[in-house]
Amino acid sequence: TFYVINRLRHYREEQVIDDVPQWLKSTVEKMHDKEQFSESALENMVTLSAKSQEYLTRATQRYYGKTPMQIINEIRINFAKKQLEMTNYSVTDIAFEAG
């Protein structure tokens, strides 16, 4: 039973990722650029999507289960983690750089 449940869960997660509209995948991918997530990140995300903020919010919640700001904050945190691992910059500098 455990195996079946895990397979169904995996299938469902794969299906959700496949269902994400191309414009949304592209927007989230472009948000990984430091210039996009550091300053005015939410405005940048709305501009990249070419949708209204309300529509973008509904879409990210539907397909990712997160708000745009939650996605942006995850991107910032992952950027900061990589910087901490790969550089000798101070935590303050990294935090400032990440936004």
N, C-alpha and C positions, 0 to 999 in steps of 0.2 A: 504494500500500500504506500509506504514511504517513497519508493522508487517512482510509482505512478504519479503521485502528487508532485514530486520534484520535476518530473518530465513535463507535466501539464503546466507548472509554474514557468519553467524554462520556455516552453512553447508560447505561452501568453506574453512573456517579456519580449521574446523575439518578434512576435506579431506586433506588439505596440511600437517597437523601434521601426519596423517596416512600414507602419501606418503613418509615421510622422511625415507631414508634407515637406517637400523639398525646400521650400522657402524658409521653413523653420529650422531644418537641419543646417542649411547654409548660414542662417543668421547666427545660430549658436556656435557654429564652427568659426565664423569670422570674429566672434566676441573673444576668442582666445588670443587675439592680437592685443598686445599690451596697450597700444594707443586707444583701443576701443573700451577696455574695461577699467582703465585707470581714472580718467576724469569724465564726468557726465555720462557714465556707463549706461544708465537706463535710457537716456535720450539717444545715445549712439545705437543701442539695440533697436529702439523704435524706428530710427532712421534706416538702419540696415534692413529691417524687415519690410519696410514700405507699407506697414499696416498701422492702425491706430493702437495706442497703448492698451486700450481696453481689449481689443481683438487679440493682440499679442499675449496679454495676460491670460485670457481664456484659453488660447491655444497651448501655451506652455503648461498651464495647469492640467489641461486635458491629456496632452501627450507625454509630459515629463513628470506630472504630479507636483510641480514647483512653480512659484511665481518667477517672473524675470529677475527680480533682485536676488532670489535664492540661487538661481543659476549663475548670476554674476558673482555672487559671494563665493560659490564653490570654485569658480574659475580663479578668482583672486587667491583663495586659500591654496589651491593646487599650485599656482604660480609661486606663492610665498614658500611653500614646502620645497619646491625645486630649487629656488634661490638659496634657501638655508642649506640644502644638501650640496649644492654645486659651487657656492661662492663663499667668500669670507666677509660679506657685507654684514653690517650690524642688523639686528632685528628691527630697529627703528627705521633704518634706510630701506629695508625690504618692505616694511609695512607702508611707508610713504610711497614707494614705487608701485606697490600693488593697488593702492587706492584706498 
